[in-house]
Amino acid sequence: MNHIADNLKKLESRIESACAESGRRRDEISLVAVTKGVPPDPIRTAYAAGLRNFGENRVQEASRKIPNLNAEFEQSGRPLWHMIGHLQTNKVRQAIELFDIIESVDSLRLAEAIAEQLAACGRRMPILLEINSSGEPTKCGLKPSELIETALQIDRLGCLDIKGVMTVGPLTEDFDRIERAFELTRNLFVELKTILGDKIETVSMGMSGDLESAIKYGSTELRIGTAIFGER
């Protein structure tokens, strides 16, 4: 598992260089290690290296890993688990038992389902609103034109604490397209923060291949899988 420690050093160097290039501080940006398809042992290694935020894409896979790992890490402080993949309404009850934050809220209907389940057990949960910033029909997420009105409706539901926005950049080597998507997301974040106030604090964008562009356009949270764990 030494490759994970080496990968983290290289990743940290990339992040620090991108911050210097963009005139940003390193402590403005958090890191979520994406563990989709990653078995428990590499996650343990990443935890031992100091990572405390992990992201899963699928409820079914997460249910096989999270409870056991949380039990192992209980004494030293369990990590925070981020739901970052598309969440179906019929998986909501299980998701709120597993995750500490749901980053992929992409519709009012899903938000209502989450709020209903949280109300039933007397809980609150932080969420991010997912934006389809590239306009790709295969991607999940709110249309940019829908974000503000949907956010206002969700904000009135109760039980949900909107913390910011999330997006997935277009899968392309055209960095102009990637940066346009990230710039749009940053601008929508600023608009949402103006309306809902300082509780809006997170811009989750940037993965292994485009983290430099994400930092340039204001990301406060990177979701990194391959650059930590390698190809899966």
Steps between C-alpha positions, in 0.01 A plus 500: 500500500804729484374629167215677681743701714702584188185597311389726783834681495470557125140609538586744776772648281248552218251665732761730653629600156147572377430709810819701445411552134149619591598712800309279743585350837532124533284498813204629297464162329398168650554157350247219467655165411266324257481133594266369232629154412771520768515211750545563873878455524594799281243709688669401826834609353358834391350548846836421660654765273267758651198511268169537680250569220395219268249498214290213371286490185265212571294423809527123451880503487522748787282281721758222474787723611395794713359330813803271544752776434322738737517237772874454439569874508274582795781535754715726284207697354283372224517670160228702330324324215379696200234369260620630165315281249147513367257411778170333421206585725454135595854499647454812712423329831815289474708795382421720800606216730836462323607850399583823679430723199322449169671700227289386207156652565384557144124562530233635732343152503816343637540776759142445614563126538814564707324759717210262563729222620704738717186643660382149585813439707544854633821579317653766279757450224725723293459478123647644182297576189638333189514716187525365146741775406602346166147448369578141407178297472661193657592688818288542810454837663280805504501722195685823580180695434316287760751524783389811688125433499552135592740598780242737645238226497736251663606755760140517620468125553671475835744226611736584210794737534610621156875551518579575137523348156666210322576431136680249281702656221450380143695188405721657237855611434365841396597703806312804371177299536601378844584849619175645364309241702700579813465874452123462464488294819706758689270780384190308607660432838561873547140578404365235736720628784372853442142376544537240778794646687819368653371148555578455129869417522588203278579474131569132437665464159819358364620142460831335416518630145375856544579607855723790389214657304263443792735678740538785253123551502447486872452137603501449876476121480674258264365148446803286413508127427746391232781736607489339847410136442599449137289363218220268602 
